[in-house]
Amino acid sequence: MSALSSKLRGLRREAGLSPSRPADAPIQNQAQLAAPTSIDATAAPAKPHQSTSAEALRRLLQLRGRALTPTRTAADRELPGQLIAPGLHYTEVFADWLTPPDQLDARFARHDERIDTSRLLHFDTETTGLAGGTGTRAFMIGAADWQHGRFRLRQLTISNLAAESAMLAEFARWLTPDSVLVSYNGKCYDAPLLATRYRLARMANPLTGLLHLDLLHPVRRQWRGCWENCRLATAERELLGVLREDDLPGAEAPAAWLSYLRGGAATNLRRVAIHNQQDLRSLAGIGLRLSEAVARTPERHAPATSNSRARR
């Protein structure tokens, strides 16, 4: 028997079969009887085994799953204010900030008219990038006005991308055809950015046609060459004596919001809100200082004085 078993094993090896294969197992292909001695270049390539393909697919899905897994959600996720729509947070605070006159002398902005201070709406946005463009959106809109002699600051903050339309609609309700916008470089940045977002949301742009006082331009005309620069932080320091402490720079606002979006803590996003509130206070204060300065200047000499200062 042992000689017969050895002979059977030898025959199986010659046929390319496993030595453990039963002797009575059927042979599916006659080519199995010949030992492979060469490779036929014209033969179709062998198809990968199904189990191998399935295993490769499982490995790919596991890798993708790990790549898409969000970071661990931080414990501190609390945003200030109340939730007025899914993902949209609203804050409103009143502050005793300066004493506004009944009217603002707008000649500093080359508008020959006095404007009721109740019409002024100071606004500022915090955005996902500083370069602008279609891909940049506002994740926070701040606006401030005077109500019965007190300074009211309102902010809208979105905690997800889907809440942008609700934020734009709410901000539009804050504006009337009589509103006068006040900003710092808002004509070149904030207003065009919001116009793009309203257009992409297929909503009417509520800023269209409104009088807009951009304080950057009169500040430059008055103090260019006298100050190191005409940034808002410089203007508020020189005109209002405001020196910010522990302020989150505006350039870090996009990272603060994106980090929160990915599950990070809300700490820096709350600091962005504080930064935005101070921007609004400074806008109002600088506007009043410019109005006071031009009001002390005789009307016929106001433009010449402004130009002479710009040349110095």
Legacy VTK file of the C-alpha trace (Angstrom):
# vtk DataFile Version 3.0
C-alpha trace
ASCII
DATASET POLYDATA
POINTS 312 float
0.000 0.000 0.000
2.792 2.337 0.818
4.301 1.969 -2.660
0.906 2.631 -4.251
0.361 5.727 -2.092
3.778 7.082 -3.017
3.038 6.547 -6.709
-0.333 8.373 -6.415
1.327 11.282 -4.666
3.908 11.481 -7.426
1.205 11.504 -10.094
-0.644 14.302 -8.287
2.500 16.377 -8.117
3.076 15.915 -11.842
-0.509 16.951 -12.545
-0.052 20.080 -10.460
-2.558 18.964 -7.835
-2.266 19.315 -4.098
-0.974 16.126 -2.534
-3.904 16.241 -0.150
-6.487 16.231 -2.953
-8.637 13.119 -2.915
-7.851 10.659 -5.664
-11.413 10.626 -6.916
-11.743 14.467 -7.186
-12.781 15.413 -10.736
-10.370 17.312 -12.941
-12.121 20.397 -14.410
-9.608 21.193 -17.114
-7.417 18.852 -19.151
-4.679 21.485 -19.075
-4.260 20.600 -15.428
-2.738 17.268 -16.534
0.253 19.013 -18.090
2.850 20.671 -15.987
3.235 24.369 -16.925
6.467 24.816 -18.832
5.906 28.193 -20.523
3.634 31.252 -20.494
1.331 31.832 -23.452
1.588 35.548 -24.279
-1.693 35.447 -26.232
-3.646 34.006 -23.367
-6.059 36.334 -21.533
-4.765 37.483 -18.172
-6.111 35.607 -15.251
-8.946 37.342 -13.387
-8.218 38.210 -9.796
-9.792 35.933 -7.299
-13.112 37.209 -5.946
-12.044 36.945 -2.332
-8.904 38.974 -3.098
-10.958 41.749 -4.751
-13.437 41.807 -1.885
-10.630 41.998 0.622
-8.984 44.885 -1.267
-12.325 46.698 -1.315
-12.757 46.190 2.405
-9.278 47.575 3.027
-10.057 50.626 0.852
-13.308 51.271 2.684
-11.575 51.005 6.019
-8.966 53.553 4.931
-11.639 55.945 3.680
-13.623 55.467 6.849
-10.634 56.438 8.940
-9.965 59.502 6.749
-13.569 60.742 7.044
-13.932 60.112 10.752
-14.363 63.535 12.430
-12.100 64.600 15.202
-13.319 63.975 18.716
-15.875 66.598 19.695
-14.651 68.948 22.402
-16.598 69.357 25.628
-16.790 73.171 25.374
-19.141 73.808 22.454
-21.334 76.532 23.934
-21.895 79.608 21.776
-23.332 82.815 23.245
-26.873 83.945 22.509
-29.986 82.060 21.582
-30.701 79.676 18.746
-33.228 81.410 16.462
-32.965 78.896 13.597
-31.134 75.584 13.127
-27.442 76.448 13.357
-28.049 80.228 13.717
-27.143 81.944 16.994
-28.303 85.472 17.863
-26.914 87.803 20.525
-28.072 91.261 21.532
-26.452 93.452 24.175
-26.753 97.120 25.130
-23.785 99.245 26.140
-23.290 102.790 27.368
-20.895 103.861 24.624
-20.367 107.570 24.029
-23.191 110.075 23.707
-24.398 110.418 20.139
-25.693 113.730 18.808
-29.066 113.872 17.156
-27.384 114.241 13.773
-24.069 113.244 12.246
-22.227 115.807 10.125
-21.345 113.630 7.124
-19.161 116.153 5.319
-16.132 114.129 6.436
-17.360 111.446 4.007
-18.041 114.062 1.294
-21.791 113.956 1.826
-23.220 117.444 2.160
-25.962 116.504 4.559
-26.611 115.813 8.193
-27.787 112.317 8.997
-29.972 111.343 11.930
-27.884 109.035 14.102
-30.906 106.758 14.501
-30.455 105.828 10.814
-26.860 104.640 11.226
-26.181 100.916 11.114
-22.548 100.048 11.804
-21.723 96.604 10.447
-18.765 94.249 10.251
-18.345 90.643 9.138
-16.089 87.804 10.212
-15.351 85.515 7.289
-13.777 82.198 6.323
-10.915 83.952 4.529
-9.416 87.375 3.975
-8.883 87.149 0.232
-12.568 87.339 -0.673
-13.942 85.610 -3.742
-16.844 83.268 -4.328
-15.548 80.619 -1.928
-15.367 83.022 1.017
-18.430 83.348 3.199
-19.343 85.257 6.344
-19.870 83.082 9.402
-20.628 86.077 11.649
-22.367 89.375 10.937
-22.290 92.088 13.562
-24.362 95.271 13.465
-24.797 98.116 15.934
-27.004 101.173 16.262
-28.198 103.609 18.893
-31.535 102.906 20.533
-32.833 105.598 22.891
-29.314 106.845 23.576
-27.849 103.382 24.237
-25.607 101.436 21.910
-27.164 98.162 20.765
-24.888 95.416 19.439
-26.366 92.462 17.572
-24.549 89.457 16.162
-25.498 86.514 14.001
-23.247 83.438 14.068
-23.697 80.220 12.124
-22.488 76.912 13.529
-22.942 75.000 10.278
-22.920 75.796 6.572
-26.626 75.101 6.108
-27.548 78.063 8.352
-26.110 80.704 6.007
-29.403 81.448 4.225
-31.187 81.971 7.545
-28.437 84.363 8.641
-28.668 86.380 5.426
-32.452 86.583 5.697
-32.267 87.768 9.313
-29.667 90.437 8.538
-31.852 91.696 5.686
-34.654 92.296 8.207
-32.386 94.674 10.124
-32.146 97.021 7.139
-34.642 99.549 5.829
-34.519 101.793 2.741
-33.649 104.614 5.165
-30.638 102.830 6.738
-27.166 104.357 6.418
-24.364 101.806 6.493
-21.163 102.566 8.403
-18.090 100.354 7.953
-14.307 100.322 7.826
-13.210 99.204 4.360
-16.682 97.734 3.935
-17.181 99.158 0.458
-14.267 97.105 -0.830
-14.663 93.975 1.281
-17.749 93.383 3.468
-20.422 94.747 1.132
-19.168 92.940 -2.025
-18.752 89.709 -0.077
-22.327 89.872 1.234
-23.600 90.790 -2.224
-22.011 87.591 -3.557
-23.508 85.466 -0.792
-26.988 86.929 -1.384
-26.644 86.285 -5.103
-25.554 82.661 -4.563
-28.448 82.175 -2.142
-30.798 83.633 -4.793
-31.924 86.360 -2.424
-32.293 90.090 -3.025
-29.319 92.077 -1.754
-30.646 94.431 0.974
-27.510 96.624 0.810
-28.210 97.738 -2.748
-28.927 101.461 -3.002
-28.187 102.288 0.642
-25.980 105.225 1.599
-22.666 103.798 2.793
-20.119 105.722 4.881
-16.793 103.896 4.669
-14.645 105.447 7.421
-11.350 104.134 6.040
-11.271 106.730 3.259
-11.772 109.887 5.380
-9.308 108.529 7.948
-6.736 108.136 5.194
-7.392 111.621 3.870
-6.938 113.111 7.322
-4.075 111.123 8.834
-2.123 109.350 6.118
1.506 110.213 6.708
0.820 111.213 10.317
0.230 107.704 11.637
2.193 104.540 11.001
-0.830 103.182 9.117
-4.572 103.715 8.893
-5.776 100.340 10.120
-8.788 100.225 12.408
-6.644 99.302 15.420
-4.490 102.380 14.832
-7.455 104.699 14.341
-9.213 103.504 17.499
-6.015 103.931 19.514
-5.319 107.452 18.226
-8.889 108.767 18.263
-10.562 106.809 21.074
-7.700 105.720 23.307
-8.711 102.068 22.838
-5.904 99.574 23.376
-7.057 95.991 23.022
-5.825 93.329 25.420
-6.028 89.582 24.768
-7.663 90.329 21.433
-7.888 87.566 18.868
-6.521 89.050 15.615
-8.970 89.118 12.731
-6.618 86.967 10.660
-7.183 84.100 13.124
-10.983 84.236 12.894
-11.252 81.779 9.953
-9.237 79.134 11.804
-11.368 79.599 14.933
-14.594 78.930 13.043
-13.243 76.022 10.973
-11.876 74.404 14.124
-15.308 74.679 15.744
-16.919 73.232 12.619
-14.665 70.168 12.923
-15.662 69.543 16.517
-13.212 71.843 18.303
-13.882 73.979 21.353
-15.844 77.225 21.127
-13.269 79.215 23.109
-11.684 81.063 20.177
-15.031 81.527 18.439
-16.297 83.393 21.501
-13.154 85.539 21.314
-14.021 86.306 17.683
-17.416 87.588 18.883
-15.722 89.877 21.424
-13.353 91.138 18.715
-16.319 91.848 16.445
-18.151 93.781 19.181
-15.114 95.992 19.729
-14.898 96.633 15.983
-18.495 97.890 16.080
-17.835 100.155 19.057
-14.785 101.580 17.335
-16.727 102.201 14.129
-19.287 104.269 16.003
-16.643 106.163 17.967
-14.486 107.000 14.946
-17.548 108.178 13.053
-18.440 110.558 15.876
-14.876 111.900 16.113
-14.793 112.586 12.367
-18.146 114.318 12.557
-17.020 116.478 15.490
-13.823 117.449 13.686
-15.573 118.558 10.525
-18.295 120.357 12.493
-15.628 122.590 14.070
-14.302 123.478 10.612
-15.964 126.279 8.618
-17.852 124.712 5.748
-16.098 126.646 3.001
-12.674 125.534 4.263
-13.486 121.920 5.088
-12.351 120.330 1.805
-9.122 122.371 1.635
-8.218 121.503 5.232
-8.787 117.827 4.545
-6.586 117.893 1.443
-3.784 119.835 3.128
-3.672 117.278 5.931
-3.558 114.462 3.424
-0.485 115.989 1.775
1.410 116.309 5.027
LINES 1 313
312 0 1 2 3 4 5 6 7 8 9 10 11 12 13 14 15 16 17 18 19 20 21 22 23 24 25 26 27 28 29 30 31 32 33 34 35 36 37 38 39 40 41 42 43 44 45 46 47 48 49 50 51 52 53 54 55 56 57 58 59 60 61 62 63 64 65 66 67 68 69 70 71 72 73 74 75 76 77 78 79 80 81 82 83 84 85 86 87 88 89 90 91 92 93 94 95 96 97 98 99 100 101 102 103 104 105 106 107 108 109 110 111 112 113 114 115 116 117 118 119 120 121 122 123 124 125 126 127 128 129 130 131 132 133 134 135 136 137 138 139 140 141 142 143 144 145 146 147 148 149 150 151 152 153 154 155 156 157 158 159 160 161 162 163 164 165 166 167 168 169 170 171 172 173 174 175 176 177 178 179 180 181 182 183 184 185 186 187 188 189 190 191 192 193 194 195 196 197 198 199 200 201 202 203 204 205 206 207 208 209 210 211 212 213 214 215 216 217 218 219 220 221 222 223 224 225 226 227 228 229 230 231 232 233 234 235 236 237 238 239 240 241 242 243 244 245 246 247 248 249 250 251 252 253 254 255 256 257 258 259 260 261 262 263 264 265 266 267 268 269 270 271 272 273 274 275 276 277 278 279 280 281 282 283 284 285 286 287 288 289 290 291 292 293 294 295 296 297 298 299 300 301 302 303 304 305 306 307 308 309 310 311
